[in-house]
């Protein structure tokens, strides 16, 4: 890079400004990367905690559901499969976290009016259905958190590449070129002084 530039004072000033801008951009990107990492770790902790709750609730609900199926008549089980007990409406919003658009899912769960007969079903079914009702909003929250973690990880990687490009490529290249131009200008200045002294001696 140094060999392709024109070693003039104007070019030196231009490169100094560019170096200052690159160093400022490098600091801002490092701050952004560090902030993203903090948010990412916070999201990971939330996801781990919520995943534990979801796994426990899902396991318990499925256990009660299997017990209910085992104690119910086949006709009641078949009828249950065709019932639509709830209607679900989902809303998706976004929030901006350090330049990353994070999804937020919310659901509106309403009873449809259809019912199953308590005389033909097991009490275990009521426990299972209660668990599933509690589980659905948690699953939506977990999906949003895990998607947020994925998007945050992508932004961290992109920012890390930019930081490295500035730190290990652009800034060293600019410093090397500035050093080269200064060396050339010093050589030109020394050559000019020598020439002036020779002219002066010749005149005298």
LUMLUMKE-998818 format. One record per atom (N, C-alpha, C, O): x, y, z. Coordinates in steps of 0.02 Angstrom, whole numbers, padded with zeros to 5 digits, always signed. Atoms other than C-alpha are relative to their C-alpha. Layout:
XYZ...
END
This chain:
+00042-00061+00000+00000+00000+00000+00043+00063+00000+00029+00112-00034-00042-00060-00006+00140+00119+00047+00032+00019-00066+00040+00078-00080-00035-00015+00062+00224+00102-00123-00046+00029-00054-00023+00054-00105+00046-00025+00052+00066+00153-00217-00027+00069+00015-00067+00095-00024+00026-00067-00017+00034+00320-00131+00048+00054-00023+00107+00042-00035-00040-00057+00018+00094+00490-00179+00025+00034+00064-00016+00061+00101-00025-00025-00065+00210+00547-00036+00001+00077+00003+00054+00108-00003+00006-00073-00007+00147+00726-00016-00029+00017+00068-00057-00026+00102+00027-00022-00065+00098+00828+00136-00077-00004+00000-00107-00019+00052+00074+00005+00004-00083+00833+00076-00022-00072+00012-00070-00085+00049+00017+00070-00010-00086+00643+00067+00012-00021+00073-00026-00061+00100-00014+00015-00070-00007+00634+00240-00056+00024+00045-00077-00012+00090+00056-00028-00040-00142+00746+00314-00063-00042-00010-00100-00055+00038+00060+00040+00015-00278+00645+00226+00002-00068+00037-00048-00090+00065-00006+00066-00032-00211+00480+00294-00002+00006+00076-00028-00039+00110+00005-00010-00073-00192+00551+00470-00073+00006+00022-00093-00022+00073+00071-00007-00016-00375+00600+00469-00035-00068-00006-00077-00086+00036+00030+00067+00010-00422+00428+00401+00019-00047+00057-00022-00087+00080-00022+00041-00055-00319+00344+00536-00038+00017+00064-00059-00028+00101+00036-00021-00059-00401+00446+00672-00073-00025-00002-00100-00047+00049+00069+00024+00008-00573+00401+00603-00004-00076+00009-00050-00101+00041-00001+00073-00006-00527+00216+00592+00009-00020+00073-00023-00067+00096-00011+00016-00070-00464+00216+00772-00063+00014+00042-00079-00022+00089+00063-00016-00035-00624+00301+00831-00053-00054-00015-00088-00076+00030+00047+00053+00019-00729+00175+00733+00016-00066+00034-00029-00103+00054-00022+00061-00034-00627+00033+00807-00023-00001+00073-00047-00052+00098+00021-00004-00070-00663+00093+00984-00076-00008+00007-00100-00044+00051+00074+00005-00003-00850+00113+00949-00023-00071-00013-00068-00096+00021+00019+00069+00015-00861-00060+00872+00018-00048+00057-00019-00095+00071-00019+00041-00057-00767-00137+01019-00051+00009+00057-00070-00040+00089+00051-00013-00052-00889-00053+01139-00065-00034-00018-00099-00063+00025+00061+00033+00022-01034-00117+01035+00005-00076+00009-00041-00108+00034-00010+00073-00007-00961-00294+01032-00005-00021+00074-00037-00072+00089+00002+00017-00071-00938-00293+01221-00071+00006+00027-00093-00035+00068+00070-00007-00021-01115-00228+01247-00044-00057-00025-00086-00082+00011+00038+00056+00028-01185-00361+01131+00015-00064+00038-00030-00104+00050-00018+00060-00038-01089-00495+01227-00036-00002+00067-00060-00055+00089+00035-00002-00064-01165-00437+01391-00074-00018-00009-00102-00057+00029+00070+00015+00014-01340-00441+01316-00009-00073-00018-00058-00106+00002+00004+00071+00022-01306-00611+01236+00003-00047+00060-00037-00094+00065-00006+00043-00060-01251-00688+01402-00062+00004+00044-00083-00046+00074+00062-00008-00038-01404-00616+01487-00056-00041-00032-00095-00074+00004+00052+00038+00036-01517-00693+01353+00011-00075+00009-00037-00113+00019-00016+00071-00009-01427-00861+01368-00022-00024+00069-00049-00079+00075+00021+00020-00068-01457-00864+01556-00076-00005+00004-00103-00051+00035+00073+00003+00001-01641-00823+01528-00025-00062-00036-00071-00095-00013+00021+00059+00039-01656-00959+01396+00011-00064+00039-00032-00109+00038-00015+00061-00038-01573-01089+01508-00051-00009+00056-00076-00065+00067+00048+00004-00054-01689-01048+01654-00069-00018-00026-00103-00061+00002+00066+00012+00028-01845-01045+01546-00004-00070-00030-00056-00103-00025-00001+00068+00029-01794-01206+01456-00011-00052+00055-00045-00102+00044+00010+00045-00056-01786-01292+01625-00072-00003+00022-00100-00057+00034+00071-00002-00019-01961-01234+01670-00044-00035-00052-00089-00073-00035+00039+00030+00054-02029-01286+01500+00007-00076+00001-00043-00112-00005-00012+00073+00000-01949-01458+01507-00037-00034+00057-00067-00087+00048+00033+00029-00058-02016-01490+01682-00076-00002-00009-00108-00053+00003+00073-00004+00009-02193-01431+01642-00024-00046-00055-00075-00079-00049+00018+00044+00056-02197-01524+01476+00001-00073+00021-00044-00111+00005-00006+00069-00023-02139-01685+01557-00058-00019+00045-00088-00072+00038+00055+00014-00046-02269-01673+01695-00067-00003-00037-00108-00047-00024+00064-00002+00037-02410-01627+01576-00008-00062-00044-00062-00091-00047+00003+00060+00042-02367-01769+01457-00012-00063+00042-00047-00108+00021+00010+00058-00044-02360-01892+01602-00074-00006+00019-00102-00061+00017+00071+00000-00018-02535-01842+01658-00043-00017-00061-00094-00051-00055+00039+00013+00060-02597-01847+01478+00002-00074-00019-00049-00103-00037-00006+00071+00015-02530-02023+01450-00041-00042+00049-00073-00090+00030+00040+00035-00051-02609-02080+01614-00074+00007-00016-00113-00040-00007+00071-00012+00017-02774-02001+01558-00020-00044-00058-00073-00075-00057+00016+00042+00058-02768-02089+01390-00006-00074+00019-00049-00110-00007+00001+00070-00020-02732-02254+01474-00063-00020+00039-00082-00078+00039+00058+00016-00041-02884-02241+01586-00066+00018-00034-00119+00008-00005+00061-00021+00035-03009-02175+01456-00019-00051-00053+00022-00089-00078+00025+00043+00053-03117-02270+01333+00027+00024-00068+00037+00084-00076-00025-00020+00066-03054-02270+01151-00045+00052-00034-00021+00096-00069+00046-00047+00031-03213-02177+01097+00011+00071+00028+00008+00120-00009-00012-00066-00031-03177-02036+01221+00065+00030-00025+00070+00091-00036-00065-00023+00026-02997-02025+01162-00007+00026-00071+00022+00078-00089+00010-00021+00069-03052-02014+00980-00039+00065-00003-00024+00109-00044+00040-00062-00002-03181-01880+01022+00043+00059+00021+00036+00114-00006-00044-00054-00026-03051-01779+01116+00045+00028-00054+00059+00088-00056-00046-00021+00053-02937-01774+00964-00032+00049-00049+00002+00089-00080+00036-00042+00048-03071-01686+00861-00025+00066+00031-00054+00107-00004+00023-00061-00033-03109-01551+00989+00050+00057-00009+00110+00047-00005-00041-00061+00001-03045-01373+00968-00019+00040+00061-00066+00081+00059+00020-00029-00063-03049-01315+01147+00018+00075+00006-00013+00111+00045-00024-00070-00005-02958-01149+01119+00011+00030-00069+00025-00005-00118-00021-00038+00059-02931-01015+00988+00062+00040+00020+00068+00065+00076-00064-00033-00015-02759-00938+00977+00013+00056-00050+00009+00045-00111-00021-00056+00042-02710-00767+00910+00071+00020+00021+00085+00028+00080-00070-00016-00016-02525-00723+00899+00018+00068-00028-00002+00086-00083-00024-00066+00021-02445-00552+00889+00077+00000+00004+00106-00023+00053-00074-00003+00002-02263-00522+00839+00021+00073-00003+00000+00111-00046-00028-00067-00001-02171-00363+00885+00076-00005+00001+00104-00059+00009-00073-00001-00001-01990-00310+00878+00024+00057+00044-00008+00110+00049-00033-00054-00036-01876-00210+00990+00073+00003-00022+00103-00048-00039-00068-00010+00024-01707-00137+00946+00048-00001+00060+00044+00041+00104-00051+00006-00053-01563-00193+01058+00068+00007-00032+00094-00040-00062-00067-00014+00028-01398-00113+01005+00004-00016-00074+00053-00045-00098+00001+00010+00072-01447-00120+00822-00026-00067-00022-00030-00080-00082+00027+00066+00017-01518-00297+00830-00075+00001+00013-00098+00019+00067+00073+00001-00006-01704-00317+00799-00021-00066+00031-00018-00118+00000+00016+00058-00040-01763-00437+00934-00076-00012-00003-00115+00034+00009+00073+00013+00004-01933-00524+00911-00031-00008+00069+00000-00030+00117+00041+00012-00060-02068-00525+01044-00065-00031-00022-00102-00002-00062+00061+00036+00017-02209-00651+01029-00049+00005+00059-00029-00003+00117+00052+00002-00052-02372-00636+01124-00060-00036-00029-00075-00030-00089+00059+00037+00023-02525-00747+01114-00061+00017+00042-00055+00034+00101+00064-00009-00034-02706-00727+01159-00038-00066-00005-00060-00086-00058+00030+00066-00003-02779-00894+01214-00071+00006+00029-00080+00027+00086+00070-00005-00021-02969-00902+01224-00035-00068-00008-00021-00106-00054+00039+00061+00005-03089-01044+01258-00048+00005-00058-00079+00058-00070+00042-00001+00059-03186-01092+01103-00073-00014+00015-00117+00000-00025+00069+00018-00017-03341-01151+01194-00011-00076-00004-00058-00101+00026+00006+00073+00003-03316-01334+01151+00026-00030+00066+00072-00004+00096-00018+00031-00063-03303-01450+01301+00004-00076-00008-00027-00105-00052+00002+00073-00004-03262-01629+01341-00037-00019+00064-00039+00018+00112+00041+00022-00056-03370-01728+01459+00044-00024+00057+00088-00066+00048-00039+00021-00058-03299-01745+01633-00016-00072+00021+00022-00104+00057+00021+00068-00018-03394-01910+01649+00037-00052-00042+00045-00109-00021-00032+00048+00045-03303-01989+01502+00077+00006+00001+00112-00032-00032-00073-00011-00001-03129-01923+01540+00028-00009+00070-00009-00010+00120-00034+00010-00064-03002-01948+01676+00018+00067+00032+00029+00116-00003-00023-00062-00034-02959-01817+01809+00071+00018-00020+00091+00077-00017-00069-00013+00023-02781-01836+01746+00000+00046-00061+00047+00085-00072+00004-00042+00060-02839-01753+01584-00005+00073+00019+00025+00116-00014+00006-00070-00022-02889-01594+01677+00067+00028+00021+00084+00086+00006-00066-00022-00022-02717-01585+01756+00046+00011-00061+00083+00060-00064-00042-00006+00060-02633-01615+01587-00019+00063-00040+00025+00099-00063+00023-00057+00039-02740-01482+01499+00020+00066+00034+00037+00115+00001-00021-00060-00038-02702-01355+01637+00075+00013-00013+00096+00070-00022-00072-00007+00013-02516-01390+01612+00014+00024-00071+00058+00066-00081-00010-00021+00069-02530-01370+01423-00018+00074-00010+00014+00109-00048+00019-00071+00004-02619-01203+01444+00056+00045+00026+00071+00097-00002-00055-00039-00028-02477-01141+01553+00062-00005-00044+00103+00041-00047-00060+00013+00040-02348-01215+01434+00003+00042-00063+00058+00064-00083-00001-00034+00065-02400-01127+01274+00031+00070+00002+00075+00084-00039-00033-00066-00003-02355-00948+01326+00075-00006+00014+00116+00033-00011-00071+00009-00015-02190-01013+01397+00038-00022-00062+00095-00001-00073-00032+00022+00062-02151-01100+01232+00011+00059-00047+00063+00064-00080-00006-00059+00043-02183-00938+01138+00056+00046+00025+00095+00073-00014-00053-00042-00029-02071-00842+01258+00068-00031-00013+00116+00004-00029-00064+00034+00012-01935-00973+01240+00021+00006-00073+00080+00015-00088-00016-00007+00071-01946-00967+01050+00027+00070-00015+00076+00077-00053-00024-00069+00011-01925-00777+01055+00070+00010+00028+00112+00042-00003-00065-00007-00032-01778-00788+01175+00055-00035-00041+00109-00008-00051-00050+00038+00038-01688-00922+01073+00013+00032-00068+00070+00031-00092-00011-00036+00063-01716-00825+00911+00041+00063+00013+00084+00081-00027-00039-00059-00019-01649-00670+00999+00074-00018+00008+00118+00019-00014-00069+00022-00010-01493-00767+01050+00034-00014-00066+00093+00002-00075-00028+00014+00067-01468-00825+00870+00018+00065-00036+00072+00071-00065-00013-00064+00034-01484-00648+00800+00057+00038+00033+00098+00069-00001-00054-00035-00036-01371-00578+00936+00067-00031-00016+00117+00005-00025-00063+00034+00017-01238-00710+00899+00024+00019-00069+00084+00029-00080-00018-00020+00068-01242-00665+00714+00029+00071+00000+00078+00085-00035-00024-00070-00002-01221-00479+00754+00068+00005+00035+00111+00044+00015-00064+00001-00034-01079-00516+00875+00055-00022-00047+00109+00008-00049-00050+00025+00047-00987-00616+00742+00016+00052-00054+00074+00062-00072-00010-00051+00051-01013-00479+00612+00041+00059+00029+00086+00085-00004-00037-00055-00032-00952-00345+00733+00072-00020+00015+00118+00020+00007-00067+00025-00014-00803-00453+00784+00044+00002-00063+00103+00020-00059-00038-00002+00062-00750-00468+00602+00020+00071-00018+00075+00083-00042-00015-00071+00014-00760-00279+00580+00055+00026+00046+00100+00062+00024-00051-00021-00048-00659-00249+00738+00069-00027-00020+00118+00010-00020-00063+00031+00020-00525-00371+00680+00028+00031-00064+00088+00040-00071-00022-00030+00063-00520-00295+00505+00032+00068+00012+00082+00085-00019-00029-00065-00017-00488-00123+00580+00065-00008+00039+00114+00025+00024-00057+00006-00046-00368-00182+00715+00061-00031-00033+00118-00011-00020-00056+00038+00027-00262-00301+00612+00016+00014-00073+00067-00008-00099-00012-00013+00071-00278-00237+00434+00004+00075-00014+00057+00101-00032+00003-00070+00022-00333-00058+00405+00045+00046+00041+00085+00083+00012-00040-00045-00042-00254+00031+00554+00076-00012-00009+00112+00036-00018-00072+00010+00014-00082-00054+00532+00022+00023-00069+00077+00050-00076-00017-00023+00067-00086-00018+00345+00006+00076-00002+00053+00103-00032-00002-00073-00001-00125+00165+00376+00063+00025+00036+00096+00072+00014-00060-00020-00037+00013+00179+00506+00063-00012-00042+00109+00030-00041-00058+00015+00042+00136+00096+00387+00007+00051-00056+00062+00073-00072-00002-00047+00055+00089+00212+00245+00020+00070+00024+00058+00105-00009-00019-00065-00029+00101+00367+00356+00075+00002+00015+00108+00052+00001-00071+00004-00014+00273+00310+00412+00041+00005-00065+00093+00038-00067-00034-00002+00065+00324+00284+00229+00001+00071-00028+00052+00094-00052+00003-00069+00027+00264+00458+00177+00046+00046+00040+00080+00088+00010-00044-00042-00041+00354+00540+00324+00073-00011-00018+00113+00036-00023-00069+00015+00019+00513+00450+00276+00018+00032-00067+00072+00061-00075-00011-00030+00066+00496+00507+00095+00005+00076+00004+00047+00106-00029-00002-00072-00008+00459+00686+00147+00065+00023+00033+00094+00073+00014-00065-00017-00031+00611+00686+00261+00057-00005-00050+00102+00037-00051-00052+00008+00052+00718+00622+00117-00001+00059-00048+00051+00087-00067+00007-00057+00046+00649+00758+00003+00026+00064+00032+00058+00105+00000-00023-00060-00036+00683+00890+00136+00076+00001+00004+00107+00053-00006-00073+00003-00003+00862+00831+00159+00032+00013-00068+00083+00047-00074-00026-00010+00068+00888+00826-00030-00004+00074-00018+00041+00101-00050+00010-00071+00014+00821+01004-00043+00054+00042+00035+00083+00088+00007-00051-00037-00039+00938+01066+00095+00069-00008-00032+00107+00040-00039-00066+00013+00032+01089+00983+00012+00006+00039-00065+00058+00068-00079-00001-00037+00064+01040+01059-00157+00010+00074+00012+00048+00106-00024-00006-00072-00015+01022+01232-00080+00071+00018+00022+00098+00070+00003-00069-00012-00022+01192+01218+00004+00048-00002-00059+00095+00038-00062-00043+00005+00059+01271+01163-00161-00006+00063-00043+00043+00088-00069+00012-00061+00040+01191+01310-00252+00034+00059+00033+00065+00100+00000-00030-00056-00035+01247+01430-00117+00077+00000-00006+00108+00052-00016-00072+00006+00007+01426+01364-00124+00022+00018-00070+00074+00049-00080-00018-00015+00070+01426+01377-00312-00003+00074-00014+00040+00101-00050+00007-00074+00009+01367+01558-00306+00058+00036+00033+00085+00083+00006-00055-00033-00036+01498+01604-00177+00067-00014-00035+00119+00009-00013
END
